[in-house]
């Protein structure tokens, strides 16, 4: 762990935060090299709530206890989502690396109370309108099309060519976009979330395309998500729908893509996990649930802001302080961590989808599981002899404490000729 050792300057953001003088610097590529060990060390040293320093040595609190994460997410009246409450804004430059996570936008992400219920309720209703069997069929079509593209090669990267392509392809179909738009949209979604130098331009194109899409659905409504939102009793404005469509895209893309990729990695390096995964549909669901406990895609989440000064986990929290939710650390909390065997890996008490008012809204977790499960099942059906083409220990995780995902997952298999 990298710590701060000198006394803070009175004008620095650390003034008034004596507990942060020896805090963990929660940034830099080395911080994510062995995240599990890091969380264990922090738990031993600090307990359930740890002082941390974000980029630029901005003080925040890392909530790594399961009960404490549950408490924070269950009480939005004390720990709220509107980032404009933050007491450190005067120290935050416009180009701060974490600005995409904390910069306020008029989206459902930062809405609170009745406004959040109105927006999130409309999104939930729109997503819930899709028949689950129909969704699985769409997933199968997207997965088959992707596999068709490399099945004759005998090798593939299951991250770039498969896992991260599937959620964007499925969401594009649910949004009612024409088939010709999907390749460009998929690439823009990936770039907007993962490639810094291309992110702003990609986000701009996505925003413009969603504006066009909403206008198109006014003229020609269908059974898709934008049409459902336009027709919803919540009476959302076009601007609200556009920005919330972008939120749905982002929320579906990286977490679901990494969930698929992390499951495929375990399948290829862990014999016992592979046996569980290939035991049938119920077993596949249990295996994917195990991934959420062991390698949850969203490791940490920014965040909540304290509405009032309070105490949490023995720490004195100032009004306006930023709390980072340690989802992976909470899942690994010894007080709740399940022992994985046949009767316990169906335990769904993890916090991988968040919790409470601002957790992933119903039915999004269910739909994400359908996408992930179908992606894995189609791959197993189409490439039954797939295996890693590199040693498992050489696989590299992306250097991020926010998302858990691989750079690549190179595999080989017996090539087959796709029948056109």
C-alpha positions, 0 to 999 in steps of 0.5 A, spaced: 500 500 500 502 507 498 501 511 504 501 519 505 506 520 511 507 528 511 502 533 515 498 536 510 498 543 508 493 547 511 490 549 504 490 542 501 484 538 501 487 534 507 486 539 512 481 537 517 482 530 515 487 527 520 485 520 519 487 521 512 495 523 513 496 515 513 491 513 508 492 509 502 493 512 495 487 509 492 490 510 485 495 508 480 496 502 476 500 498 482 494 499 486 490 494 482 495 488 481 493 484 487 486 487 489 484 482 494 490 482 498 489 490 498 482 489 501 484 484 506 490 489 509 485 495 509 480 491 513 486 488 518 488 496 519 482 500 518 476 495 519 470 496 516 471 503 513 478 506 511 480 513 509 483 513 502 486 518 497 483 518 490 487 521 484 490 528 486 490 526 494 483 527 494 480 524 501 474 519 501 472 514 505 472 506 503 466 502 505 469 495 505 464 492 510 458 488 508 454 490 513 456 498 512 455 497 505 448 495 506 447 500 511 449 506 507 445 503 501 439 502 505 439 510 507 439 515 502 436 520 506 443 520 510 448 517 504 445 520 498 447 520 490 447 527 488 454 529 487 453 536 488 453 535 495 461 534 495 465 538 500 471 537 496 469 541 489 473 547 490 479 542 489 477 538 483 480 540 476 475 539 470 480 534 467 480 530 474 481 523 472 474 520 475 470 526 473 466 521 468 464 518 475 462 524 479 461 530 474 453 531 475 449 530 469 441 530 469 440 523 469 437 518 473 444 516 476 444 522 480 436 523 481 434 522 488 427 521 492 421 522 488 424 524 481 429 518 482 423 513 483 419 516 477 425 515 472 428 509 475 420 506 475 420 508 467 426 504 466 424 498 470 417 498 466 420 498 459 426 493 461 420 488 464 416 489 458 421 484 454 419 477 454 425 473 457 424 467 452 425 473 447 431 476 450 434 469 450 433 468 443 436 475 441 442 473 445 443 467 442 442 470 435 448 476 437 452 470 440 452 466 434 453 471 429 459 473 433 462 466 433 460 465 426 465 471 425 471 467 428 469 459 428 473 458 422 480 461 425 481 456 430 483 461 435 480 468 438 480 473 443 474 471 447 474 478 450 475 483 444 471 479 439 465 476 444 464 478 451 464 485 450 461 485 444 455 481 446 451 486 451 452 492 446 449 488 441 443 486 445 442 493 447 442 495 440 437 490 438 432 492 445 433 499 443 430 498 436 436 500 432 437 497 425 442 492 424 446 496 420 447 501 426 449 496 430 457 495 429 458 502 429 454 503 436 458 497 439 464 500 437 462 507 440 460 504 446 466 500 448 470 506 446 466 511 450 467 507 456 474 504 455 479 508 451 481 515 454 483 518 447 477 516 444 472 517 449 469 524 448 468 523 441 465 516 442 460 519 447 458 525 443 456 520 437 452 516 442 448 522 444 447 525 438 444 518 435 440 517 441 437 524 440 436 521 433 433 515 435 428 518 440 425 523 434 425 517 430 421 513 435 416 519 436 414 518 428 414 510 428 413 507 435 415 500 436 416 495 442 423 497 443 425 501 450 425 508 447 418 507 445 416 504 451 419 510 455 416 515 450 409 512 452 410 511 459 405 515 464 411 518 468 411 523 462 419 523 461 422 529 456 426 527 450 432 530 454 431 525 460 430 519 455 436 521 451 441 521 457 437 515 461 438 511 454 446 512 455 446 510 462 442 504 460 448 503 455 453 504 460 450 500 465 449 494 461 456 494 457 462 494 462 459 490 467 455 485 463 461 484 458 466 483 464 461 478 468 461 474 461 469 474 460 470 473 468 466 467 467 469 464 461 476 465 464 474 461 470 471 456 466 478 455 462 483 455 468 478 452 474 476 445 472 471 444 478 468 451 476 468 448 469 464 442 471 459 446 475 458 451 469 457 445 464 452 441 468 446 444 466 442 451 466 441 451 473 448 450 474 450 455 469 446 460 473 450 458 480 456 458 476 455 465 474 453 467 481 459 464 484 463 469 479 459 475 482 462 473 489 469 471 487 470 476 481 465 481 481 465 486 475 464 492 478 469 492 484 468 499 487 463 504 486 463 512 486 459 513 490 455 516 496 455 523 499 454 524 506 448 528 507 449 530 515 456 529 519 455 522 522 459 516 524 460 510 520 464 504 522 467 508 528 470 513 523 467 520 523 464 522 517 464 530 515 457 533 511 459 532 504 464 527 504 465 522 499 464 515 500 466 509 495 462 503 496 467 497 496 463 492 493 468 486 492 471 487 499 464 487 502 463 480 498 469 478 501 467 480 508 469 474 512 462 475 516 458 474 510 463 470 505 460 463 503 463 457 503 463 455 496 460 448 495 454 445 491 449 447 497 451 454 497 453 457 491 446 459 490 447 464 495 445 471 492 446 476 498 452 479 494 452 486 493 455 486 486 448 489 483 449 494 489 443 495 494 437 499 495 434 505 492 440 506 487 442 499 486 441 496 479 433 497 478 429 491 477 429 487 472 436 489 470 440 484 474 435 478 471 436 481 464 444 481 465 444 474 468 440 472 461 445 475 457 451 472 461 448 465 461 446 465 454 453 467 452 456 462 456 452 456 453 452 458 446 460 458 446 460 451 450 455 449 444 459 452 439 466 450 441 466 444 446 473 443 445 475 451 447 481 452 451 486 457 453 492 458 448 496 461 453 498 459 460 493 462 465 498 465 469 499 470 463 492 473 463 492 480 465 487 484 468 486 491 467 489 496 472 483 499 475 480 498 482 473 500 479 472 494 474 475 487 474 476 485 467 481 482 462 485 485 457 484 479 453 482 471 453 486 468 447 483 461 446 484 455 441 479 450 438 478 446 432 476 450 426 469 449 423 466 452 416 460 456 418 454 454 413 452 460 410 
